Amino acid sequence: MSQQIIPPAKPCFPEPDIKEMKEYVEEILRSGRLTLGEHTKNFERQFAELVGVRQAIAVSSGTSALEIVMRSLSAEEGEVIIPTNTFAATCAAVVFAGGKPVVTDVSPRSMTISAESVERAITPKSKGVIAVHIGGLVCPEIDVIKDICSSRGLFLVEDAAHAHGSRIDGRAAGSLGSAGCFSFYPTKVITSGEGGMITTDNEELSSNAKILRDQGKESFNSNLIIKIGYNWRMPEISAVLGMLQLRRLREFIETRNAIAKIYDKGFDAMGIERLVTPPNHVNNYYKYTLFLPKNVDREKFKNSCREKGVAYSGEVYWPPLHLQPAFRGFIERDARYEAAEEWGSRMVNPPMFSQMTGDQAERVIHVTREVLSELRR
């Protein structure tokens, strides 16, 4: 292979940030305060400002953010409606909190939960809905779903693990429901190494989350356990890395949108179907999603592209929940998932990262065209 492979994703740490991070690490180590210190508080404040909410609570992962929110909203008392096109953590968080996940189909093309699916899934046992923003695209039907939830007395939680900085009608992901749950896993648009964030305007939820993340203690310096919690804390070093990344978020999103425009033009010229961002959205393009022609084998396509130096990433998400062995017990026998299976089985994601160049994007388009031509013969 003559060219270096273009990876599916890659964290971006500019040299000035690496230098500054080293200074912060030395300061933290000398201070002896390695968790739940001033850096965590600053990160929380800055993230709350980004989202436009009163409270942000830093935790150990996006998964823990979801479980904390489910427990804080009393999900154990009933059913929580979720889409099948999501990561396992969305479903597992409901189960671990004592609730019953009700898994629905998704809207064709957007691959997010639809208002129609929510309406059909509501029962007297329903407690709430988790809307998942896929690949950086805020669930397009979020406002209709919010109205449904409000009229039925249900909570609405955003699984915003992909959606840092994404917006709909000028409003930020994480500010649209009872709470938002973000992930800072290494592949995300911004990362803290590992970590997550809860965003909310609900003071009671915020207070409860801070207790649960620290073993259920009434305060950091207390040994009085007032709830059954867990070790869901974010280390100070992770909080600092998160802050350094957060100040780069705007430029990261601008770069990704520039790459997306190149992709739009190139893939449209090939006639490849793609997930389209509506004009009222700001998409952070955590993922760029294409749908392969029905007669193209996905694994052969991905393998051929890799051989030519372009690494397509894992699909978002495949298999969906209703095809995952661990969750079979939560799937109704007569449930149908036509959209998720039709579109999800054809979904692929070309490389997308915050330091990607236009030349690399053009290379991806060229290889994609070449491989599709070969596979269609």
N, C-alpha and C positions, 0 to 999 in steps of 0.2 A: 504494500500500500504506500503510494508516494506521498500522500498528504496525511497530516495528523488528524485523527478522528475528531469530528465535532461532537462534543458530549451532549446528552439530552438536557442536562442542567448543571449548574456550577455556581457555588457561592462566590460573591464578589466582595473582596476585602482590599480596597485601595491602600497603597503603601503608607500614606499619611495616617490612615486609621490603624494600621498594624502597629506603627510606631506609638501612637497615642494609647492603644490598647495595652502595650507593654508597660507604659507608665502607670496606667490604672491598675494593672495587676500587681505591680510592686506596691502601690499605695494601699490596696486592699489587703494584701498579705501582711504588710507592716501594721495595719490597723487592728487586725485580729477579728474584725467583724465580717464574716464570710457569707452571711445570709440575712435577709430581711433588714438590710441597713438603708442608708441614705440613697445609694445608687438604685436600689429597687424602687424606693419611693419616687425618685426622680423619673425613672423609666415609666412608672405607672402614671404619673402626672402628665408627662409628654404624650403618652399614648392616648390618654383620655382626651387631651386637647385635639389630637389628630382626628379621633372619631367623633368628637363633639358630645361627649357624655360627662356626667359628673364623677363617675367612679371607674377606675381600672384596677384590676387585681392581678398581679403577676403570679404565675404558678409554674409547675414543673414541666407541663406539656399541654398541647391542645386537648389531648385525651382527658387529662385531669380537669381541665377547664370545663369540659362537657359534663363529667360526672359531678363535679361540685355544683354546677348550675342545676342539674337534674335533682340532686338531693336538696338543694335550697328551695326548689319550686315544688317539692313534695311529689315527685314523679312516682314514688312508690304507691301512691294511692290510686293509680289507674293506668290508662293507656297513653302512649306518646306516638304520634304519627310521624313517620320518617320516610324519606325516599329510598328506593333500592339502590340508586346510583350514588353511593357514598362509601367512605372508608369504614372499616369494621368498628372503629372507635365510636361512631355516632350511635350505632346499635348497642354496642357493649356498655356504653355509659348509662343508657336507659336500664339495661338489665342489672348492672352493678348497683344502681340506685334503687332497685326493687320494683321498677316499673315493667310494663309489657310493651315492647315495640310493635307497632302496627306498620308494616312495610308496604309502601304504595309504588305504583308505576310513576314514571316521570313524563314531563312534557317533551314531545319530539323536538329535536334540534337544540333546545336550551339545555336538555339533560338534567333539569332541576325539577323539584316537586311542583305540581300544578294545583291551582285552586280547585279544579274539578276533582282531582284525586283526594284532596283534603276533605272536601264536602262528602264524598262517598265513604270515607273512612271514619267519620265521626260517629261515635256511639255515646250512650249515657255514661260510659266509663272513661271517656276521653279527658285527658288533663291538659294536653298541649300538642304543639307541632314543632319539629325542628326543620327549618328550611336550610338547605345546604347550598352555598354559593360555589359553583363548580369552575375551577380553572381561573378564577379571578372575576368571573361574571356574576354579579349580584342576581339572585333569583328574580327573573323579570316580573313574576306575579306576586311579589312579596307584599305589595300594598293590598291587593285583593285578599290574600291569605290573612293579612293582619286584621282586616275588617271582619272576616269570618271568625277569627279567634276572639276578637273583641265582643262580637255579638253572641258568642257561645260561652264566654267566660273561660277561654283557654289561654294558656301562655303561648308565646311565640319566641323561640330561641333561634338565633342565627349560628349555624356552624360556618364560621367565617375563616376557617383554617387556611383557605386559599386567597383571601380577599383583602389583605392589607392595602389600604389606600383606595380600594374600589368604591364606586359611588353609583347611585341611581337618583336622577333628578336633583343632583347636588348634595344628596344626603349620604353619609358614609356608611359602608358596611359596618355592622356592630352597633349601630344606633337605631335600628329599625324595629326592634322587638323588645321583649323583656330583658334579654341579655344577648351579648355576642361572645363567641368563643374562638380565639385565634391560636394558631400554632406558629412556633418559631423553629421548626425542624430545619435541618441544614439545606434542604432543597427549596425552601420557601423563598418568596421575593426578598424578605429580610429574615435574618436568623439570629438567634442568641445561642447557637450551638444546639441546645435543647431548651424547651420552655414553651409557655403559653400565656395567654392573657384573657381575662374576663372583662367585658365592658358592660356597664349598666347605669341607669339612672335610679335604680331601686336601692335605696339605702339599706333596707333590711337584707336584701340579697347580698349586697356588698359586705355588710358586717358578718353575715353568716359564712361567706366564702373565705374571709380572712381567718375566721376561727377554724374552719374545716381544713384549710391548707396547712395549718401548723398543729397537727395532731389533736385538734379540738380544744386547744387551750384558750382560756378567756383572754389572754394577751401574751405577747412574746416573752415577757419576764415572769409569767405566772406558771405554776405547776398544777393549777386547778383545771381539770378537764371537764368542760361543760357540754361537749358534744363528742360523738364518736367520729374523729377525724382521721387524717392520714398525713404522711410526709409528702406534701405537694408543694413544697417551697421552691422558689427560684433562687439560685446562688447569686451573690453579688457580682461575680465575674460574668455570669450570663447576662445580668441586667445591664452591665456596662457595654458589653458587645451589642446587646439589643439597642441601646441608645445610639451608639455609633452608626449602626445600620439604619436606624429610624431617620436620622438626619440625611441619609442618602436616598430615602424612599422615593422622593419626587423624581430625582434623576434616573433611578432604576426604572420607574414606571414609564418615563419618557423614552428611554432606550428601548424598552420592550414594545411600546406602541409603535416606535419607528420600525422595528423588525417586523411587527405584525402587519404594517402597511405594505412592506415588501412582499411578505407572504401572501397577503390578500391579492395583490396584483398577479403574482406568479401562479398561485394555485387556481385563481379564477380563470386565468388563461388556459389552464389545463382542464377546466371543467370539473374540478374536484369540489364536492360539497364540503362546507365548513360551518362551524358554529359562528354565527354572525352576532356581533355586538350591536345592540340597538343604539340609536343616536343619543338617547337620554342617559347612557351609561358611561362611566369611566371604568375601563377594564384594566386591571394591573397586568394582565397576561401572564399570570403564573404558569398557565399552560395555553398553548394554541392548539385548537382541536380541529382535526380533519375527519371526514368520513369516507373511507375507501369505497370504490365501486364494489358492487355485490359479487362480482366474479373474480375478485382479487383476494388471495389468501393472505391474511394479515401477518402471520408468522414468516411466511416466505418473503413478503414485502419488507418487513423489518430486518430480517437477516441479510437480504440482498443490499439494503441501504447501508447497513453496518459494514459489509464487505467493501463498500465503495467509500467509506469514511464518514458516514452520517448515522448517528445513533438516535433513532426514534425512542422515546421513553415509553414506560408502561402506561397503559390506558387509564383514563380517569372515569370511572373505576371499572375494571373487569377482572374477574366475574363480579356482577352486582350481588347485593346481599342475599337475594332470594335463591341464588345459585351457590352460595357459600355453605359448606357442610355444617359449620358451627351454628348457623342460624336457621336451619331447616325447621326446628321446632316452633319457630315464631311465624312461619308462613302458612297462611290459610290454603287449604287444598284447592279451592276453586279460584284463587287469586291469579290474575293475569298481568303480565308485565311485557306487553307487546312492544311498546316504545323503547324500553330499556334494552330489550333483547335485539330488536331490529337495528337501532342506532349504535348501541354499545358494542355490538359484535363487529362493527365496522370502524370503530373509533381508533385513531392514532394521534400521537402528539409529536411534532417535529421539535428539534432542539430549540430551547428558549432560555436565555440567561442574560443577566444584566450587563455583562461586558461583551455581549455578542456584537459582531460587526456586520455591516451591510454585505460585505464580500462573503462572509460565512452564510448569511441568509440566502444569497444567490446560489451558493454552492449546494445548499439543502434543496432548493428548488430544482436545480439542474439534475441532481442525483435522483430526486423523486420522479421527475419526468422520465429519466432514463430507465429506472427500475419498473415503473408502471408500463412503459412501452414493451419491455422485455417480458413481463408477466402476462401481458394481454395477447401475446403472439400465439 
